[in-house]
Amino acid sequence: MFKPASHAPDQPLRNYATAIYALQAAAYVTGISYLLAPLLAYWKRKQAQGTWLESHLRWQINTFWFSLAGLILGLVTLYFEIGIVVLAITSVWYVYRIGHGWARLSRGQAIASRQAR
């Protein structure tokens, strides 16, 4: 499935994944990084294929798509006053995904395949 987390050969790609987590976190300050982060993850996905870092790029991509769905749903339902709850839940979930992924990356651990969805 994944190669063991040997750090030396994967260091450039690991730094890249770290930068993507930072861009995702910066999305609260600058919206453009919200769109830039998944594009960069898609760009390096093939290079990471078969490594433990593949799970992180998949995690980052899925974090974007599901948070975008939550954002759209929240905005659409804002009129019905439930949207603020949807947006709050999506925001907390987004922060969790960034924190959990970044912590595992810093420990040199892949994200379990069932979690990476």
N, C-alpha and C positions, 0 to 999 in steps of 0.2 A: 504494500500500500504506500507508505511514506518511507523515505530514507530516514535513518536516525538523525537526530538534530545535531549534526556536526557543524560547528559554527564557522570555521575558517573559510571553506569554499563558498558558503552561502551568505557570507557577510554583506556583500553589496546588495543582494536581494532582500536580506533582512533589514538593512538600512532603508531600503525602498519601502518596505511594508511599514516600517516605523513612520516614515514621512507621510504615508497614506493615512495612518491613524491620526497623526497630527493635523492633517488637512481636514479629516472628519471632525475632529474636536474644534478646529478653528471655524467650522461652519456656523457656529453660534455667533461669531463676530463678523465673519465675511461670507456671504452666501455663495460666492463663486467657488470656494473650496469644497462646498457640498457637491457641486457638479464635477469638479476636477478630480476628486479622490477616486470615484469609481472608474473614470476614464483611464487613469493611471493604473488602477488594479487590472482592468481589462487588458491594457497594453502589455503588462508583464506576466499575465496569467500563463501563457504558453511556456515562457522561460522557467516558471516555477513548477511546471507539471512534473509530478512524481516526487517532489520534495515535500518536506514538512511545511514549507512556506506556502504551498498551494492552498492549504486549508485556510490560511489567513487571508489570502487574496479573495477566495470564495466567500469567506465571512464578511469581508469589507464590501464586496459587491452586493451580497444579499442584504447587508445592513442598509445600503443605499436604497435598494428597490422596495424593501418592506417599509422603510421610514417614509419614502416618497408616497407609497400607498396610504400610509397612516396620515400623512400631511394632507393629501388630497381628500381623503374621507373626512378628516377633521374640518377642513375648510368648507366642504360641501354641507356638512351637518351643523356648521356654525349657526346657521339660520334657525335651526331647531333647538338651539341651546345645549345640545349634547356635544357639539364640536369642540368646545373648550376642554371637555374631559378627554375626548379622543386625542386632541393635540397634546395634552399633558401626559397621557399614557405613552404616546409615541415618543415624546421628548425624553421621558425617563428611560424608556426601552433603548433609545438611541445612545444615551449616555452609558447605559449598562453594556451595550454591545461594544462600544469603543473601549471602555475600561477593561472589560473581561478579555477582549482580544489582545489589547496592548499588553496587559499583564502576562498573558500566556506567551506572547512573542518575546517579552523581555526575559522570561525564564527559559526560552528556547524550546517551548512546547508547541506542538501542533494543536489545532482545535479538532476535537473528536468529530468524525464525519457526521454523526447524528446531530451535533451541535452546529455544524457549519451551514446548515440550511437556513 
